[in-house]
Amino acid sequence: MFEQDYIMRVIKEMIRTILKLLFNVDTDTPTEELLTKIEQRENLDYLIDLVDNGNINEAENKIYELVSDKDMETLKTALLFYSYLNDKTDDFLRENNFSREEIKDGLKGLISKYGLGNLTDIFLTKF
């Protein structure tokens, strides 16, 4: 349990740092108000609905489809998605066949797609 809490905090700080460095946004709880395009807000709402209905893997697959264009606004959407997912309880994740490790790995893969893999290494050196 302690390890899961630690991973949860690391993920939260990683998202917060990336938002600060790339978008000059400093917030503990990022929300869809950070998105400037209506299309991105709609995408995030769709992804959140998938998560809430237990379709986490489907939502994560959709994220990887969206980020294929490497648009920075899409990166922001993906970061908000992982932030939302990270706020879910361990029980919710377990019931839906997902884990904090998968959140961490998905976030790391996402950041690498944008050529920023070294940034995640700063946070994940202890894992």
Backbone as CSV, one residue per row, in Angstrom:
resi,resn,N_x,N_y,N_z,CA_x,CA_y,CA_z,C_x,C_y,C_z
1,MET,0.822,-1.195,0.000,0.000,0.000,0.000,0.863,1.256,0.000
2,PHE,1.901,1.266,0.832,2.788,2.424,0.887,3.416,2.691,-0.469
3,GLU,3.837,1.608,-1.160,4.456,1.778,-2.464,3.466,2.380,-3.462
4,GLN,2.207,1.932,-3.424,1.195,2.471,-4.321,0.959,3.959,-4.066
5,ASP,0.930,4.357,-2.792,0.769,5.772,-2.451,1.950,6.586,-2.964
6,TYR,3.128,6.015,-2.857,4.322,6.699,-3.332,4.263,6.879,-4.850
7,ILE,3.892,5.822,-5.555,3.772,5.903,-7.012,2.732,6.951,-7.389
8,MET,1.619,6.978,-6.667,0.561,7.967,-6.923,1.113,9.388,-6.780
9,ARG,1.891,9.646,-5.746,2.469,10.983,-5.536,3.488,11.328,-6.615
10,VAL,4.289,10.355,-7.012,5.280,10.591,-8.064,4.586,10.954,-9.371
11,ILE,3.534,10.215,-9.708,2.787,10.499,-10.940,2.202,11.908,-10.880
12,LYS,1.619,12.257,-9.756,1.027,13.588,-9.598,2.075,14.678,-9.775
13,GLU,3.227,14.508,-9.162,4.287,15.520,-9.272,4.882,15.564,-10.669
14,MET,4.955,14.418,-11.338,5.462,14.388,-12.698,4.534,15.191,-13.617
15,ILE,3.230,14.966,-13.489,2.260,15.699,-14.308,2.335,17.186,-13.995
16,ARG,2.393,17.508,-12.735,2.450,18.915,-12.316,3.695,19.603,-12.885
17,THR,4.829,18.936,-12.828,6.077,19.516,-13.329,6.035,19.703,-14.834
18,ILE,5.522,18.732,-15.552,5.445,18.841,-17.010,4.519,19.989,-17.403
19,LEU,3.382,20.099,-16.722,2.468,21.217,-17.005,3.151,22.559,-16.739
20,LYS,3.936,22.627,-15.687,4.627,23.875,-15.349,5.708,24.197,-16.372
21,LEU,6.531,23.216,-16.711,7.639,23.451,-17.625,7.195,23.743,-19.052
22,LEU,6.210,22.998,-19.535,5.816,23.130,-20.937,4.722,24.158,-21.182
23,PHE,3.847,24.344,-20.179,2.673,25.186,-20.405,2.565,26.348,-19.420
24,ASN,3.534,26.461,-18.536,3.537,27.514,-17.520,2.255,27.502,-16.684
25,VAL,1.802,26.292,-16.357,0.603,26.091,-15.543,1.049,25.478,-14.224
26,ASP,0.698,26.128,-13.125,1.071,25.624,-11.807,-0.193,25.329,-11.016
27,THR,-0.530,24.054,-10.924,-1.735,23.652,-10.223,-1.561,22.264,-9.624
28,ASP,-2.148,22.053,-8.476,-2.126,20.730,-7.850,-3.169,19.804,-8.452
29,THR,-4.270,20.387,-8.920,-5.355,19.590,-9.489,-5.738,20.135,-10.864
30,PRO,-5.069,19.648,-11.899,-5.376,20.135,-13.245,-6.783,19.726,-13.682
31,THR,-7.482,20.641,-14.328,-8.833,20.378,-14.812,-8.948,20.767,-16.281
32,GLU,-10.085,20.450,-16.863,-10.278,20.705,-18.295,-10.252,22.183,-18.657
33,GLU,-10.337,23.064,-17.676,-10.242,24.493,-17.970,-8.893,24.858,-18.575
34,LEU,-7.901,23.995,-18.437,-6.589,24.233,-19.031,-6.601,24.060,-20.546
35,LEU,-7.630,23.398,-21.051,-7.706,23.131,-22.484,-8.368,24.305,-23.201
36,THR,-7.719,24.772,-24.263,-8.231,25.943,-24.981,-9.135,25.571,-26.152
37,LYS,-9.015,24.352,-26.641,-9.817,23.929,-27.790,-11.007,23.086,-27.327
38,ILE,-12.170,23.379,-27.876,-13.386,22.634,-27.544,-13.211,21.156,-27.885
39,GLU,-12.569,20.875,-28.989,-12.358,19.482,-29.405,-11.580,18.707,-28.335
40,GLN,-10.590,19.345,-27.747,-9.796,18.673,-26.718,-10.630,18.444,-25.445
41,ARG,-11.483,19.397,-25.118,-12.368,19.218,-23.957,-13.329,18.064,-24.195
42,GLU,-13.847,17.980,-25.403,-14.746,16.874,-25.744,-14.012,15.547,-25.683
43,ASN,-12.772,15.519,-26.178,-11.969,14.295,-26.104,-11.751,13.883,-24.657
44,LEU,-11.415,14.847,-23.810,-11.186,14.537,-22.400,-12.465,14.021,-21.745
45,ASP,-13.592,14.654,-22.033,-14.872,14.186,-21.475,-15.157,12.748,-21.901
46,TYR,-14.886,12.444,-23.158,-15.092,11.087,-23.667,-14.192,10.093,-22.938
47,LEU,-12.933,10.459,-22.767,-11.981,9.592,-22.080,-12.378,9.366,-20.624
48,ILE,-12.835,10.416,-19.971,-13.264,10.313,-18.574,-14.481,9.395,-18.462
49,ASP,-15.403,9.515,-19.424,-16.567,8.619,-19.434,-16.135,7.160,-19.582
50,LEU,-15.169,6.924,-20.461,-14.667,5.562,-20.631,-14.086,5.036,-19.314
51,VAL,-13.280,5.858,-18.657,-12.684,5.450,-17.381,-13.771,5.162,-16.359
52,ASP,-14.710,6.090,-16.213,-15.765,5.921,-15.216,-16.611,4.676,-15.453
53,ASN,-16.678,4.250,-16.714,-17.431,3.041,-17.046,-16.562,1.788,-17.033
54,GLY,-15.318,1.944,-16.567,-14.437,0.791,-16.420,-13.674,0.399,-17.664
55,ASN,-13.718,1.214,-18.691,-13.031,0.914,-19.946,-11.689,1.651,-20.022
56,ILE,-10.859,1.411,-19.040,-9.603,2.150,-18.927,-8.658,1.824,-20.074
57,ASN,-8.533,0.551,-20.416,-7.629,0.181,-21.515,-8.061,0.812,-22.834
58,GLU,-9.357,0.844,-23.072,-9.880,1.478,-24.288,-9.553,2.975,-24.290
59,ALA,-9.707,3.611,-23.131,-9.393,5.042,-23.028,-7.914,5.293,-23.279
60,GLU,-7.072,4.440,-22.719,-5.636,4.626,-22.928,-5.264,4.413,-24.393
61,ASN,-5.889,3.449,-25.044,-5.644,3.252,-26.477,-6.040,4.491,-27.275
62,LYS,-7.161,5.089,-26.896,-7.624,6.309,-27.566,-6.612,7.444,-27.380
63,ILE,-6.031,7.534,-26.182,-5.007,8.557,-25.928,-3.864,8.415,-26.929
64,TYR,-3.416,7.181,-27.134,-2.293,6.974,-28.053,-2.669,7.289,-29.497
65,GLU,-3.931,7.108,-29.864,-4.389,7.538,-31.188,-4.332,9.062,-31.295
66,LEU,-4.796,9.732,-30.243,-4.853,11.196,-30.259,-3.472,11.836,-30.316
67,VAL,-2.509,11.275,-29.607,-1.193,11.917,-29.535,-0.312,11.598,-30.731
68,SER,-0.821,10.838,-31.682,-0.004,10.500,-32.838,0.395,11.736,-33.642
69,ASP,-0.374,12.821,-33.529,-0.018,14.044,-34.258,0.954,14.933,-33.480
70,LYS,1.237,14.578,-32.238,2.189,15.276,-31.368,1.856,16.752,-31.164
71,ASP,0.579,17.075,-31.217,0.103,18.428,-30.934,0.216,18.678,-29.429
72,MET,0.692,19.856,-29.048,0.908,20.153,-27.630,-0.403,20.241,-26.856
73,GLU,-1.470,20.672,-27.483,-2.764,20.715,-26.800,-3.256,19.287,-26.515
74,THR,-2.942,18.377,-27.419,-3.289,16.979,-27.195,-2.466,16.403,-26.043
75,LEU,-1.218,16.822,-25.934,-0.399,16.405,-24.796,-1.042,16.863,-23.494
76,LYS,-1.536,18.073,-23.477,-2.203,18.582,-22.287,-3.435,17.725,-21.952
77,THR,-4.199,17.352,-22.968,-5.357,16.482,-22.771,-4.926,15.157,-22.166
78,ALA,-3.874,14.592,-22.693,-3.381,13.312,-22.195,-2.898,13.425,-20.750
79,LEU,-2.235,14.503,-20.421,-1.784,14.707,-19.043,-2.976,14.815,-18.095
80,LEU,-4.024,15.502,-18.528,-5.227,15.604,-17.707,-5.899,14.245,-17.553
81,PHE,-5.877,13.456,-18.606,-6.417,12.103,-18.538,-5.676,11.285,-17.486
82,TYR,-4.350,11.297,-17.548,-3.571,10.516,-16.575,-3.717,11.066,-15.165
83,SER,-3.885,12.355,-15.036,-4.122,12.936,-13.717,-5.447,12.432,-13.157
84,TYR,-6.482,12.433,-13.977,-7.799,11.941,-13.560,-7.716,10.464,-13.177
85,LEU,-7.056,9.692,-14.016,-6.918,8.265,-13.762,-6.142,8.009,-12.469
86,ASN,-5.114,8.797,-12.244,-4.292,8.647,-11.047,-5.079,8.954,-9.774
87,ASP,-6.111,9.773,-9.882,-6.942,10.104,-8.716,-7.919,8.987,-8.336
88,LYS,-8.048,7.993,-9.185,-8.932,6.867,-8.879,-8.314,6.024,-7.761
89,THR,-9.169,5.370,-7.009,-8.693,4.542,-5.900,-8.030,3.272,-6.424
90,ASP,-7.203,2.684,-5.583,-6.583,1.414,-5.940,-7.641,0.344,-6.182
91,ASP,-8.710,0.369,-5.389,-9.796,-0.598,-5.570,-10.447,-0.448,-6.938
92,PHE,-10.723,0.798,-7.334,-11.331,1.046,-8.643,-10.415,0.532,-9.753
93,LEU,-9.142,0.842,-9.655,-8.192,0.390,-10.674,-8.139,-1.133,-10.724
94,ARG,-8.043,-1.760,-9.584,-7.971,-3.223,-9.504,-9.232,-3.860,-10.091
95,GLU,-10.407,-3.320,-9.741,-11.674,-3.847,-10.257,-11.760,-3.758,-11.772
96,ASN,-11.025,-2.807,-12.339,-11.063,-2.600,-13.787,-9.772,-3.036,-14.467
97,ASN,-9.058,-3.947,-13.801,-7.856,-4.564,-14.366,-6.803,-3.547,-14.796
98,PHE,-6.529,-2.602,-13.901,-5.514,-1.596,-14.165,-4.725,-1.367,-12.884
99,SER,-3.575,-0.728,-12.994,-2.739,-0.515,-11.813,-2.018,0.826,-11.907
100,ARG,-1.469,1.238,-10.797,-0.647,2.467,-10.771,0.579,2.293,-11.662
101,GLU,1.126,1.098,-11.683,2.289,0.835,-12.537,1.936,1.097,-14.007
102,GLU,0.727,0.698,-14.396,0.308,0.927,-15.781,0.106,2.422,-16.052
103,ILE,-0.367,3.152,-15.068,-0.485,4.609,-15.227,0.904,5.203,-15.430
104,LYS,1.830,4.805,-14.561,3.205,5.299,-14.647,3.820,4.957,-16.002
105,ASP,3.654,3.721,-16.442,4.221,3.296,-17.720,3.567,4.016,-18.897
106,GLY,2.254,4.188,-18.831,1.552,4.904,-19.895,1.991,6.348,-19.987
107,LEU,2.142,6.982,-18.845,2.599,8.373,-18.808,4.019,8.484,-19.342
108,LYS,4.853,7.554,-18.954,6.240,7.552,-19.434,6.287,7.380,-20.957
109,GLY,5.482,6.459,-21.483,5.422,6.256,-22.927,4.896,7.477,-23.651
110,LEU,3.898,8.105,-23.077,3.328,9.319,-23.656,4.377,10.422,-23.757
111,ILE,5.068,10.668,-22.678,6.074,11.728,-22.656,7.199,11.417,-23.640
112,SER,7.554,10.161,-23.767,8.600,9.767,-24.712,8.195,10.054,-26.149
113,LYS,6.895,9.898,-26.461,6.409,10.196,-27.816,6.683,11.650,-28.205
114,TYR,6.748,12.520,-27.221,7.013,13.934,-27.465,8.498,14.266,-27.334
115,GLY,9.333,13.238,-27.232,10.768,13.449,-27.149,11.237,13.958,-25.800
116,LEU,10.438,13.738,-24.765,10.763,14.258,-23.442,11.007,13.129,-22.434
117,GLY,11.434,11.977,-22.923,11.627,10.819,-22.061,12.586,11.057,-20.917
118,ASN,13.600,11.878,-21.138,14.556,12.153,-20.066,13.900,12.855,-18.889
119,LEU,12.855,13.604,-19.155,12.137,14.300,-18.087,11.486,13.309,-17.130
120,THR,10.912,12.254,-17.659,10.286,11.263,-16.775,11.330,10.466,-16.012
121,ASP,12.501,10.297,-16.596,13.561,9.555,-15.909,13.951,10.218,-14.598
122,ILE,13.843,11.522,-14.523,14.153,12.245,-13.289,13.262,11.751,-12.161
123,PHE,12.009,11.515,-12.462,11.043,11.087,-11.442,11.085,9.592,-11.168
124,LEU,11.448,8.822,-12.147,11.288,7.378,-12.055,12.582,6.625,-11.786
125,THR,13.635,7.302,-11.403,14.913,6.630,-11.168,14.863,5.670,-9.999
126,LYS,13.923,5.842,-9.080,13.837,4.972,-7.905,13.037,3.719,-8.145
127,PHE,12.417,3.586,-9.323,11.578,2.416,-9.593,12.351,1.369,-10.328
